[in-house]
Amino acid sequence: MTDATPKKPEPAAPCKDDSYHCLFENNHAVMLIIDPDNGNIIDANGAAQSFYGWSREDIVQKKISEINTLDEQEIFRKMKKAKKEQRNHFFFSHRLSNGEIRDVEVNSGPITLFGKQLLYSIVQDITERKQVEAALLFNQKQLEAVHDNINADIYITDIETHRILFMNRHMKEKTGMDLTGKTCWKAIHDNTDGPCAYCRTEELIGKDGDPSPPHTWEFHDAGTGRWYDNYNIAIPWMDGRLVRMQISTDITHRKQSEERQKNINEQLELKVKSRTAELEEMNTALKILLKKRDEDKREMEEKIHFTYDALISPFMAKVKASLENSQQRTLMNILESNLHELLKPFSSNKDPLISLTPVENQIAAMVKQGFTNKEMAETLNKSIRTISNHRDHIRLKLGLRNKKVNLRSFLSSL
């Protein structure tokens, strides 16, 4: 660089023609004219004065390195590199009069003024844009950090173009590649005919333009045999547009467990049906056995009664008729009564005397035959008072206490 500095121009006159000053001063963009040999600022338009906060006289007394956070060598190194790459725009940080640092994008090119080859620079303040980009980048990093730690396939696509905007780590590892930027229905599902049938915009965005409730469905991958639970929803992307996010969770283990449980339930139902049929058969057989038992019981009762009536009772009657001793006849009557008692369990009617003690049954049989208390006391070798007490207990157990019912008549009716 040389120290030679061209004569600085006078303040711009009002625009009356299409001269340099007319275009320069009336441009709303921040514009600077710079000497490439020494970095001196030759001219600055009104927009530049407003942006930097210095008057034109103050600005043209400075070098570009005085408002740039980089030194001269670094500035010209970047400019030289850009020229080699055939670029005419740069990104710098400029210092304002109040010390504030602003991020700027500079578009620069050669211009001949004042008889010298100079550079024009159009400066655009991109501080807010950089801040937004930084915030978006931070949000993107947060999104990636959250989704990368979820054990499910997550990817985000443009709703209109189906271009993949994001894939989480789990999905990248499963597919073995990063498909970001590719069309999802070509790259993921290998479907060259078009978007998948279940990927419909009307299911994600309502008529009002707002996101609809999540759309979920199960999907079976015939190629791998795996089952997936899919969750689709429209979400705002970093640039404000709505995009489609799909979360696919592998539910193969759950489906296999459900299938196993279904098979177990079916087997249990078959076993229950089989066991029920067996029990029904057993119940039928038991009913047959019980019926046969009842028939055998009735047959046995008939035989016992027939034996008594035909083979015992006639001969006992003859014995009684041949007895002349009254005590012997009494004993024979007792024997006959006791035989009747033995036959009672084989009767189909419930015996009301079943609650009596053996002694009470003996006395009841003698009462039924017409024995008096005195005769029973002599026969059984007991006191009349004891016989009387037994009779009271018999009436109590038969429900005859305090009733005007003759005990002998009641017993004879049984």
C-alpha positions, 0 to 999 in steps of 0.5 A: 500500500502507498500513502498517496491519498486522492483528493477527497470529494466535497459534500454531495450536491443535491441530485439534479442528474444521473451522475455518481453523486445522484446515485450514491447519495440517494441510495438507501443502502449503506455505501462506502468508497474505499482506496484499495491501496491503503484502506482509506475511506474516500466517501460515505453516503447518507445511509452510511452516516446514519448507520455508523453515527459519524458525519461524512467528514468524520468517516472519510478521515478513517481507514476501513480497519478503524471501523472493522474489528479485523486489522488491515492485513486480515481484511485484505487477506479475506478480500484477496481470497474472495477475489481468487474464489471469484466472490464479491461479498464478505462477512465482517463485524463493524464498529459504530460510533457508540462502540456497538459491534454490528454484523454486516454483509459487504458486497464490493467491486471495482469503480473508477472515480477521481481518476483512480481505481477504487472499491465500492462497498455496499454494507448490509446490517445482518446482526438481527439475522445472525441473532435469529440464525443463532437462535434457530441453530440453538433450537435445532441443536436442542431438537437434535439433542432431544430426538437423538436420545429417543429410542425410536425412528424420528424424521421431519420432512417438508409437507409439500416436497417430502424432502427430509429435513432431519433424521435422529441418530437412532434412525441414521444408525438403523438405516446406516446413512444420513438421508437428510435432503433426500425425498422420503418416499424414495429414500426410506420406503423405496417407493418410486411411484409417489408419497405413501398412502398414509402420508396425506396433508389433509390428515395433518393440517386442518381447513383453518391451516392449523395443525390437526390432532396427531395421526397414528397407525400401526405398520408391518414391514413385510421385508423385515417382519417388524411392527411399528407404531407410527405417530404423525403430526404437523409442527412449526419448523425453524423458519415458521412453516409447518412440517411433518414429523413422524415418530416410528417406535418398534413394537415387534416385541409387544406384538409378539407378546400379544400374539403369544398371549392370544395363543395362550388364551385360545389354548386355555379356552380349548382346555376349558371347553374340553374340561367342561365337556368332561365334567358334563359327561361325568355329571351325566354318569353321576346322575345315572349312578345316583338314579341306579343307587336310588333304584337299588335302594328301593329294590333293597327296601322292597326285599327287606319289607317282603322278607319281614312281611312274608318270612318273619312277621307270620311266624312271630304272630304264631309265637305270640299266640302260643305264649301263655306267660304275660311277661314273655308276650311283653318281651315278644311285643318289644321285640316286634316293636324293635324290628319295626324300628329297624325297618324304619330307615328303609322307609322313604319318609323321614322318621320323626323318632330319629331324634330320640335316644335308644331308651326313649325309642324303647319307651315310645314303642311300649307306649305305642303298644298300650303299656302303662307307666307301671307296666313299663317300669316293671318290665324295664326295671325302672321307677315310674318317675323315670318312665314319666320323665322319659315320656315328657322328653319324648313329647318335647322332642316330637313337638307335643309339649303343652298340646292336648295330643294323646302320645299313643295315638300320635305314635300309632299314626307314624 
